[in-house]
Amino acid sequence: MTTPLPLILEVSPVARGPFTVTRATTPSRAVVYATGGGEVTSFDGKPMRWSQQALSPYRTRYDVDTGDHRRRAELRSTPLPSRGDVHFFVATVDVAFRVHDPCEIVRRNVTDAMPIVYGAIVDRFVPITRSFGIEQSAQAEDALRQHFGSGWVLPEGITIFALSPRLLPDEAASRYLREKVEASRTVELNRVRHDVHVQQAMHQGQLEQMQQHHRIQAARTELTELGDRPLDPAELIRLHLARNPQDTMAAMQLLAAHEQAMLQRQDLHNQQTTELFRFLVEKDLILAADVEPMLAHTMRRLGATDVRPLGLPAAPAGWTQPPVLDPAGHAPADGRDKPPAVILEQDPKSRVWTPAAGVQPVYVMVDESADVAPWIGDLSNGLHTLHDALVQAADVSPAIRLAVLGFADEVASRLRMDVVTAGSQSPWLTPRGPANYANAFETLLDSIGHDIETLKAQQPNVRRPIVFFLSGSAPRDGESWTSPYRRLVDRASHRYAPNVVACGIGAAPPALIATIATEPAFGFVMVPDSDVHAAIAQYWRALAVSVIDSGRALIDGSGELTISPPVGFRIASELV
């Protein structure tokens, strides 16, 4: 409840006697006189002298409060509507006012100033707050202050000279805003959870794809090992038992049933053969002297083997021909078949290999950072394409030693250096943290020295390594990678310094790729604004051709390294 503020402080009759003393006033009061007919006047707020009172028509004196008043009030009984009149503001108002026309106060008989002041504030605030939403309380406050300006003069004789409003949503509006914020947070949280679920589904799909690929590869390897060997039912049961040792009981029962069926079939066959000869003899269709040759012929027609004249042992093997060895290069399979460390020349005219030609170490370093996560499937498929191309190029793959490394915050070995054969495992990639180029070059520096020494123990002539570096991100480790990179490619200090062929996709800067490539012609970046998926596919096709061409160059006796940019790529130094 608002405390009343009376503005008419005192009402008294005008004294007219000869001995009447005029009552004095204070600076914060103004004196107003009224006639019997209701006319009011003020002599600048000062009281009349005795002589004026005696002769004047004024009958009543009013003392009016003209001092400054400051009040703070909450307009809860008259909340201010927001846009749409659905929600309301509760206004807390600091207001300062004074009487500027005491005659009007008397004329209107203003006994309490607060209803007039607060009513004027509400009347002026309502049209303004209706143009703002309930969540725009700060903007509505600014608009109210701007509308107030330097003050309001009320017709009741009061001037409001200071006003400071503060708007807050009422309880219902506050509850609505809280629920709205909570709903927005729920939507954002659900979106983040959805992104996590999508990422998990992508990872699960990639794992299932890799598992399927490995199953297919294992099946191909098994079929290759089986070759053209015929598989009878017993052999099929043994293969099933080798794959599923938990089915031993069922497999043995199947095998026993199969053997029993074969014995029954043989017994039936023998019975039919006996009945046939008995019929032929009983019907005098053959003579006794013809039984022996007829028996041999008939048994062969019925599928019997090792049929000899009765009473004669099997003839021993003759010694007229010496034993014949298998052709060179066709050694019997003993389970220890391994590729030789050195492949010898077989034909001087169309030589396939010579010890002097050596082997070519190839390192494929692929970006696995989070920046390339949208294309990790394309990168993995490209590695499978390279692996399959080397498997199919069986005349060239012995000249190549391939290693695959993936780099992000750490370096992962996806394929250790070896010959790519039909039985070797195809590598795969997975997205991880930020790209750390320093780790990538440090790992190459350590791996190359160890791998080349191992190769030289098997093959005296090892060519200078080639590193195919594919990046889709900018370094997150600043310039710290430059030191290990210089040590890697410096031929004065590093005996096995490689040739580096660098390619950039996505966010890889052309200047970075041009710096990493050991020659200007070895640095390529995809054409700006082109499709990244298509660029990755073209890169792997070009890489497979380059690796196979390097192997053929060794076989042909040429050691020159020729690199052509993939389709859709440009020389990096041209874009710097």
C-alpha positions in Angstrom: 0.0 0.0 0.0 1.4 3.4 -1.0 1.7 6.0 1.8 -0.4 9.1 1.0 1.3 12.4 0.4 -1.0 15.4 1.2 -0.1 18.6 -0.7 -2.6 20.9 1.1 -0.9 21.1 4.5 -3.4 23.4 6.3 -6.7 25.2 5.6 -7.7 28.2 7.8 -10.0 31.2 7.6 -8.6 34.6 6.8 -8.4 36.6 10.1 -9.8 40.2 9.9 -9.6 41.5 13.5 -7.5 44.5 14.5 -5.3 42.5 16.7 -4.8 39.5 14.4 -1.3 38.5 13.6 -0.6 37.1 10.1 0.8 33.6 10.3 4.2 33.3 8.6 5.1 30.5 6.2 8.3 28.5 5.1 10.2 28.3 1.8 8.6 25.0 0.9 5.1 26.3 1.3 2.9 28.5 -0.9 -0.1 30.3 0.5 -3.3 30.4 -1.7 -6.4 32.4 -0.9 -9.9 31.6 -1.9 -13.0 33.8 -2.0 -16.4 32.8 -1.0 -17.3 32.3 -4.6 -14.5 29.8 -5.2 -12.0 32.1 -6.9 -8.4 31.4 -5.9 -5.2 33.4 -6.1 -1.7 33.5 -4.8 0.5 36.4 -4.1 3.7 34.6 -5.2 3.0 32.1 -2.4 3.4 34.8 0.3 0.8 35.5 3.0 -1.1 38.8 2.9 -0.4 41.6 5.4 -3.0 42.5 8.0 -4.2 45.5 6.1 -4.8 43.4 2.9 -6.7 40.8 4.9 -9.0 43.3 6.5 -10.1 44.7 3.1 -9.8 41.7 0.8 -12.7 39.5 -0.3 -10.8 36.3 0.5 -12.3 34.1 3.1 -10.0 31.0 3.3 -6.2 30.4 3.4 -4.6 27.3 2.0 -1.0 26.3 2.8 0.3 24.1 -0.2 3.5 21.9 0.0 5.8 23.0 -2.9 8.9 21.1 -1.8 10.7 18.3 -3.8 9.4 14.8 -3.1 11.1 11.5 -4.1 9.4 8.2 -4.0 10.1 4.6 -5.1 7.2 2.4 -6.0 6.4 -1.0 -7.6 3.6 -0.9 -10.0 2.3 -4.4 -9.2 -1.4 -3.5 -9.0 -1.1 -2.0 -12.5 1.5 -4.1 -14.4 2.6 -2.8 -17.8 1.6 -5.0 -20.8 4.2 -6.3 -23.3 3.6 -6.9 -27.0 0.5 -8.8 -27.5 -0.9 -8.2 -24.0 0.0 -11.8 -23.1 2.8 -11.1 -20.6 3.4 -8.1 -18.3 6.2 -6.1 -16.9 6.5 -5.2 -13.2 7.9 -1.7 -13.0 9.9 -0.3 -10.2 10.0 3.5 -10.5 12.2 6.1 -8.8 10.3 9.4 -9.3 10.9 13.0 -8.1 8.2 15.7 -8.4 7.1 19.1 -7.0 4.1 21.4 -7.1 4.6 24.2 -9.7 1.0 25.6 -9.6 -0.3 25.7 -6.0 -3.5 27.4 -7.1 -4.4 24.4 -9.3 -3.7 22.1 -6.4 -6.3 24.1 -4.3 -8.7 24.4 -7.3 -8.6 20.6 -7.9 -8.5 19.8 -4.1 -5.5 17.5 -4.5 -5.3 15.9 -1.1 -2.9 13.1 -2.1 -0.2 13.5 -4.8 0.7 9.8 -5.3 -2.4 8.6 -7.3 -1.9 11.5 -9.7 1.8 10.9 -10.2 1.6 7.2 -10.5 -1.5 7.4 -12.8 0.4 9.8 -15.1 3.4 7.4 -15.2 1.2 4.4 -16.0 -0.7 6.2 -18.7 2.5 7.2 -20.5 4.3 3.9 -20.0 1.6 1.5 -21.3 1.7 2.6 -25.0 5.5 2.3 -25.0 5.9 -1.1 -23.3 3.2 -2.6 -25.7 5.7 -2.2 -28.5 8.3 -4.5 -26.9 8.4 -8.2 -26.3 8.6 -9.6 -22.8 12.3 -10.5 -23.3 13.1 -6.9 -24.3 12.9 -5.3 -20.9 16.2 -3.4 -21.3 15.2 -1.9 -24.7 11.8 -0.9 -23.1 13.6 0.8 -20.2 15.7 2.8 -22.7 12.6 3.9 -24.6 10.8 5.0 -21.4 13.8 7.2 -20.4 14.0 8.7 -23.8 10.3 9.5 -23.8 10.6 11.2 -20.4 13.2 13.6 -21.6 13.6 16.6 -19.3 10.3 16.1 -17.4 6.6 16.0 -17.5 4.2 18.9 -16.5 0.9 17.6 -15.2 -2.4 19.5 -15.5 -3.0 19.1 -11.8 -0.1 21.6 -11.1 2.6 19.0 -10.5 5.9 18.7 -12.3 7.8 15.3 -12.5 11.4 16.3 -13.0 13.2 13.0 -12.5 12.2 9.5 -13.4 14.2 6.2 -13.4 12.2 3.1 -14.4 13.3 -0.6 -14.1 11.2 -3.3 -15.8 11.2 -7.0 -15.0 8.9 -9.7 -16.3 6.1 -10.7 -13.9 6.0 -14.2 -12.3 4.1 -15.8 -15.2 6.4 -14.1 -17.8 9.5 -15.1 -15.9 8.3 -18.7 -15.8 7.7 -18.5 -19.6 11.2 -17.1 -20.2 12.8 -19.8 -18.1 11.0 -22.5 -19.9 11.9 -20.9 -23.2 15.6 -20.8 -22.3 15.5 -24.4 -21.0 13.8 -25.5 -24.3 16.5 -23.7 -26.3 19.2 -25.5 -24.2 17.4 -28.8 -24.7 17.4 -28.2 -28.5 21.1 -27.3 -28.5 21.9 -30.3 -26.3 19.9 -32.6 -28.6 21.7 -31.2 -31.6 25.1 -31.9 -30.0 24.0 -35.4 -29.0 22.8 -36.0 -32.6 26.2 -34.9 -33.9 27.8 -37.4 -31.5 25.4 -40.2 -32.5 26.1 -39.4 -36.2 29.9 -39.5 -35.6 29.5 -42.8 -33.7 27.4 -44.2 -36.5 30.1 -43.2 -39.0 32.8 -44.8 -36.9 30.7 -48.0 -36.5 30.1 -48.0 -40.3 33.8 -47.6 -41.0 34.6 -50.5 -38.5 32.0 -52.7 -40.2 33.3 -51.8 -43.6 36.9 -52.7 -42.5 35.7 -55.9 -41.0 33.8 -56.8 -44.2 36.9 -55.9 -46.2 39.1 -58.2 -44.0 36.5 -61.0 -44.3 36.5 -60.7 -48.1 40.3 -60.5 -48.2 40.5 -63.6 -46.0 38.1 -65.5 -48.2 40.1 -64.5 -51.3 43.3 -65.7 -49.7 41.7 -69.0 -48.7 40.4 -69.5 -52.3 43.8 -68.7 -53.6 45.4 -71.3 -51.3 42.8 -74.0 -52.3 43.5 -73.3 -56.0 41.8 -75.8 -58.3 41.9 -78.7 -55.9 38.6 -80.7 -56.0 36.6 -80.7 -52.8 34.7 -83.8 -51.9 32.1 -83.9 -49.1 34.7 -85.2 -46.6 37.1 -82.4 -47.5 34.3 -79.8 -47.1 33.5 -81.2 -43.6 37.2 -80.9 -42.6 37.3 -77.3 -43.8 34.2 -76.5 -41.8 35.7 -78.1 -38.7 38.9 -76.0 -39.2 36.8 -72.8 -39.2 34.4 -73.9 -36.5 36.2 -76.1 -33.9 33.3 -75.8 -31.6 31.2 -78.0 -34.0 33.5 -81.0 -33.6 30.7 -83.4 -32.5 28.4 -82.4 -35.3 31.3 -82.5 -37.9 32.3 -86.0 -36.8 28.8 -87.2 -37.0 28.5 -85.8 -40.5 31.8 -87.4 -41.5 30.7 -90.8 -40.1 27.4 -90.5 -41.9 29.2 -89.7 -45.1 31.5 -92.7 -44.9 28.6 -95.0 -44.0 26.7 -93.8 -47.0 29.8 -94.4 -49.2 30.1 -97.9 -47.9 26.4 -98.6 -48.5 26.8 -97.3 -52.0 29.8 -99.5 -52.7 27.9 -102.6 -51.3 25.0 -101.8 -53.6 27.3 -101.4 -56.5 29.0 -104.8 -55.8 25.6 -106.5 -55.4 24.4 -105.1 -58.7 27.6 -106.3 -60.4 27.3 -109.8 -59.0 23.7 -110.1 -60.1 24.6 -108.9 -63.6 27.2 -111.6 -64.0 25.0 -114.3 -62.5 22.3 -113.3 -65.0 24.7 -113.4 -67.9 26.0 -116.8 -67.0 22.6 -118.3 -66.3 21.3 -117.2 -69.6 24.4 -118.6 -71.4 25.1 -115.1 -72.8 28.8 -115.6 -72.1 31.1 -118.6 -72.0 33.4 -119.5 -69.2 36.4 -118.6 -71.3 35.0 -115.2 -71.9 34.3 -114.4 -68.3 37.7 -113.1 -67.4 38.1 -110.5 -70.3 34.4 -109.6 -70.1 34.7 -109.1 -66.3 37.6 -106.7 -66.8 35.8 -104.7 -69.5 32.5 -104.6 -67.6 34.1 -103.6 -64.3 35.8 -100.7 -66.1 32.4 -99.6 -67.6 31.0 -99.7 -64.1 33.7 -97.5 -62.7 36.1 -100.0 -61.0 39.8 -99.3 -61.1 43.0 -101.5 -60.9 41.3 -104.3 -62.8 43.9 -107.1 -63.5 43.5 -110.6 -64.9 42.6 -113.0 -62.1 45.6 -114.6 -60.4 48.1 -112.1 -61.8 49.9 -109.6 -59.5 50.2 -106.0 -60.5 53.2 -105.4 -62.8 56.1 -103.5 -61.2 57.0 -100.1 -62.5 59.4 -100.1 -65.4 63.0 -98.6 -65.2 63.1 -97.6 -68.9 62.7 -93.8 -68.2 64.7 -91.8 -65.7 62.8 -89.7 -63.1 61.9 -86.2 -64.5 62.3 -83.2 -62.2 59.7 -80.3 -62.1 60.6 -77.3 -64.3 62.8 -74.7 -62.6 60.9 -72.5 -60.3 58.2 -75.0 -59.5 59.3 -76.3 -56.1 56.8 -78.5 -54.2 54.7 -76.6 -51.7 55.9 -77.4 -48.2 54.2 -74.6 -46.3 57.5 -72.6 -46.1 57.1 -70.7 -49.4 58.5 -67.1 -48.9 59.4 -64.4 -51.4 63.2 -64.3 -52.0 65.1 -61.3 -50.8 66.6 -60.9 -54.3 64.8 -61.6 -57.5 67.2 -62.9 -60.2 67.1 -62.1 -63.9 65.4 -65.0 -65.9 65.7 -63.9 -69.5 68.4 -61.7 -71.0 66.0 -60.3 -73.7 63.0 -59.7 -71.5 64.5 -59.5 -68.1 62.1 -59.2 -65.3 64.6 -58.4 -62.6 68.3 -58.1 -61.9 70.1 -57.8 -58.6 71.7 -54.6 -59.8 68.3 -52.9 -60.3 67.6 -52.9 -56.6 64.4 -52.2 -54.7 62.4 -48.9 -54.3 61.2 -48.0 -50.8 58.0 -46.0 -50.9 56.4 -44.3 -47.9 52.8 -43.0 -48.0 52.2 -40.5 -45.2 48.4 -39.6 -45.0 46.8 -36.9 -42.9 44.4 -38.5 -40.3 43.6 -35.3 -38.4 40.1 -34.1 -37.4 40.3 -31.7 -40.4 40.0 -34.5 -42.9 37.3 -36.4 -41.0 34.6 -35.7 -43.7 36.8 -37.5 -46.3 38.3 -40.3 -44.2 36.3 -42.9 -46.1 37.6 -41.6 -49.5 41.2 -41.7 -48.1 40.8 -45.3 -46.9 39.2 -46.4 -50.2 42.1 -44.8 -52.0 44.6 -46.9 -49.9 42.6 -50.0 -50.9 42.8 -49.0 -54.5 46.6 -48.6 -54.3 47.0 -51.9 -52.5 44.8 -53.7 -55.1 46.8 -52.1 -58.0 50.1 -53.4 -56.6 48.6 -56.8 -56.1 47.5 -56.9 -59.7 50.8 -55.7 -61.0 52.6 -58.9 -59.9 55.5 -58.3 -62.3 56.3 -55.0 -60.7 55.3 -55.3 -57.0 58.5 -57.3 -56.1 60.5 -54.1 -56.9 58.5 -52.0 -54.5 58.6 -52.0 -50.7 55.6 -50.1 -49.4 55.0 -48.5 -45.9 51.8 -46.5 -44.9 51.8 -44.1 -42.0 48.9 -41.9 -40.7 49.6 -38.7 -38.8 47.5 -36.5 -36.5 48.4 -35.7 -32.9 50.4 -39.0 -33.0 51.8 -41.1 -35.9 50.2 -44.5 -36.5 51.9 -47.3 -38.6 49.1 -48.6 -40.9 51.4 -50.9 -43.0 54.9 -51.8 -42.2 57.4 -51.8 -45.1 57.1 -55.0 -47.1 56.2 -56.4 -50.5 52.6 -56.1 -51.4 51.1 -59.5 -52.2 47.7 -61.0 -52.5 47.9 -62.2 -48.9 49.0 -58.9 -47.4 46.6 -56.8 -45.3 45.1 -53.7 -46.9 45.6 -50.6 -44.6 42.9 -48.5 -43.2 42.6 -45.0 -41.6 40.7 -43.3 -38.8 40.2 -39.6 -37.9 41.9 -38.4 -34.7 43.2 -35.2 -33.1 45.0 -32.1 -34.6 47.8 -32.4 -37.1 51.3 -32.5 -35.6 53.7 -32.2 -38.5 56.8 -32.3 -36.2 55.8 -35.8 -35.0 55.3 -36.9 -38.7 58.8 -35.9 -39.8 60.4 -37.2 -36.6 58.8 -40.6 -37.2 59.9 -40.6 -40.9 63.4 -39.8 -39.8 63.5 -42.7 -37.4 61.7 -45.2 -39.6 63.7 -44.6 -42.8 67.1 -45.3 -41.3 65.9 -48.6 -39.7 64.0 -49.7 -42.8 66.8 -49.0 -45.3 69.4 -50.8 -43.2 67.1 -53.8 -43.0 66.5 -53.8 -46.8 70.2 -53.4 -47.5 70.9 -56.6 -45.5 68.6 -58.4 -48.0 69.3 -56.5 -51.2 72.6 -54.7 -51.7 71.1 -52.1 -54.1 68.4 -50.0 -52.4 67.1 -46.9 -54.2 66.6 -43.6 -52.4 63.3 -43.6 -50.6 60.2 -41.7 -51.9 57.7 -40.2 -49.5 54.3 -39.4 -50.8 52.9 -36.8 -48.3 49.1 -36.1 -48.4 47.8 -33.3 -46.2 44.4 -31.8 -45.7 45.2 -29.4 -42.8 47.4 -26.6 -41.6 50.0 -27.4 -38.9 48.7 -27.0 -35.3 52.3 -27.0 -33.9 53.4 -23.7 -35.4 56.8 -23.7 -37.0 58.2 -26.5 -34.8 58.0 -29.0 -37.7 60.6 -27.2 -39.8 63.6 -28.5 -37.7 62.9 -32.2 -38.1 61.9 -31.7 -41.7 65.3 -30.1 -42.5 67.1 -33.0 -40.8 64.9 -35.4 -42.8 65.7 -34.1 -46.3 69.3 -32.8 -45.7 71.4 -35.1 -47.8 74.6 -33.7 -46.2 73.6 -35.0 -42.8 71.1 -37.7 -43.5 72.4 -40.5 -45.6 69.0 -41.8 -46.6 67.3 -38.4 -47.2 64.1 -39.1 -49.2 62.5 -37.4 -52.2 59.3 -35.9 -50.9 56.2 -35.6 -53.1 53.7 -33.4 -51.3 50.0 -33.0 -52.2 47.4 -30.8 -50.5 43.6 -31.1 -50.3 41.0 -29.2 -48.3 42.6 -26.7 -45.9 46.3 -27.5 -46.7 48.0 -24.1 -47.6 49.8 -24.1 -50.9 52.8 -22.4 -49.3 53.1 -25.3 -46.9 52.9 -27.9 -49.6 55.5 -26.1 -51.8 57.9 -26.0 -48.8 57.5 -29.7 -47.9 58.1 -30.9 -51.5 61.8 -31.4 -52.1 61.5 -30.1 -55.6 59.0 -27.5 -57.1 57.8 -30.1 -59.5 56.9 -32.4 -56.6 54.4 -30.2 -54.8 50.7 -30.2 -55.9 47.5 -28.8 -54.5 43.9 -29.3 -55.6 42.3 -26.6 -57.8 40.5 -24.1 -55.5 36.7 -24.6 -55.1 36.9 -28.1 -56.6 35.2 -31.2 -55.2 37.4 -32.7 -52.5 36.0 -36.2 -52.9 36.8 -36.2 -56.6 40.3 -34.7 -56.0 41.1 -37.5 -53.5 40.1 -40.2 -56.0 42.3 -38.6 -58.7 45.2 -38.4 -56.2 45.1 -42.2 -55.5 44.9 -43.1 -59.2 47.9 -40.9 -59.9 49.8 -42.3 -56.9 49.2 -45.9 -58.0 50.5 -45.1 -61.5 53.6 -43.3 -60.1 54.5 -46.2 -57.8 54.0 -48.8 -60.5 55.9 -46.7 -63.0 58.8 -46.4 -60.5 58.9 -50.2 -60.2 58.9 -50.7 -64.0 61.6 -48.1 -64.4 63.8 -50.2 -62.1 63.0 -53.4 -64.0 63.9 -51.5 -67.3 67.2 -50.4 -65.8 66.2 -46.7 -65.4 66.3 -45.0 -62.0 64.7 -41.7 -63.0 61.8 -40.5 -60.9 59.1 -38.8 -62.9 56.1 -37.4 -61.1 53.0 -35.9 -62.9 50.3 -33.9 -61.1 47.0 -35.7 -60.6 44.0 -34.6 -62.6 42.5 -31.6 -60.9 45.7 -30.5 -59.1 48.2 -27.7 -59.8 51.8 -27.0 -59.0 51.7 -25.6 -55.4 54.4 -23.0 -56.1 52.2 -21.4 -58.8 49.6 -20.6 -56.2 51.9 -19.1 -53.5 
